[in-house]
């Protein structure tokens, strides 16, 4: 890629996540020769744009240990040469005019409100795009299966599927590769990685963060759309996928797509959504020394939206490997304990020799996210009485990429590799899977429960282990 054009250059995502990601990537020498162009509907001066770049770049480089001397020089040049353009991207021809002035191939990053991105793509014409253009679409991609499909049709008129990057920054390269490395490079794990040996898989993303002034977005999304519909289903797919022949994007994304195509919330043995989904909202409480107000009294929250701040769904991957195994996807805010991990719980052994005492606990494998870790919980004998079973945890850190998640995403975009991007059919399937749950929640069929901020969630929700 020659030019990265960020639409929505004055927005929150651009300032807080995208530009710091760009800075780390360029400063590490992993994206040479890029020109950066910003565009927005505000009439910003060149000085205002430079000020934004200085702020976002400096913050990103402050504690980064991977920048190279040449990379930092390159970043300074990218900043100096960067320009800002006022463009209403929804006006016919306006974006085309801007694109005619930049050097291709171009990565066109839509850091815009979803409805504006959609409109911008509808008015854009293929002939206005420089050869080799890549389109980068933020989440949420559509707001339903139907709208995601319609957006895919619009995009397909502009560029080929492997030139469309639907961003899910949870698909950071290190996490994806760490899970695949563990699963597919260890004979000990993969032969037991199925419903014959595994009782359940939990994918948990519990945060102690609260609304943090993001009501405008979050009060319409809730935990279900913010986390489960996108990020957690993607992680689930990597946990459940068949071994790909190569790490190329075609093989990996096809394996991911096959899992999601086979997935449903609930299954024929558990068809009732009140059994397979739960939702709750935090009330006032204390997290550490922080006093947290009731969610409904937070600024900008509309009680009529009936937004959940904690959601849990039981997904089934209806294929030979996973039939009947629940994948529990859970995410919430204002919880007393931060937990970001996938937990694989194995079935009990068929027969424990009589004579052992102590608790026979299931074997569990935890894959922690950001920083990535691996912990294996096993039963061993002793200490002291060798007839008594005790628990040990074997733990190791997994490799990480020093780039910020958005740096990893952008590296894929700028190098023309869609490996970490969500494929079009997968984006539609993620909506198809969760839509029945969202409809039941909206209709009030599944009751809204409550939990005090700082607790572990509503009574009876605690997952089966710690
Ligand atoms: P903001 O509302 O902060 O920014 C939106 C940007 O779009 C502004 O720069 C705005 O310019 C610009 N814009 C609006 N209308 C037009 C138009 N007609 N022509 C040109 N520019 C326009 O949104 P966010 O940055 O928060 O979100 C952007 C996208 O990123 C969304 O899809 C969001 O879901 C996604 N996202 C955001 C995250 C976040 O943490 N913020 C995290 C993950 C995804 P102006 O201000 O001049 O109107």
Boltz pocket constraint, residues with backbone or C-beta under 6 A from the ligand:
constraints:
  - pocket:
      binder: B
      contacts: [[A, 7], [A, 8], [A, 9], [A, 10], [A, 11], [A, 12], [A, 13], [A, 14], [A, 39], [A, 40], [A, 41], [A, 42], [A, 43], [A, 87], [A, 88], [A, 89], [A, 90], [A, 110], [A, 111], [A, 112], [A, 113], [A, 114], [A, 116], [A, 138], [A, 139], [A, 140]]
      max_distance: 6.0
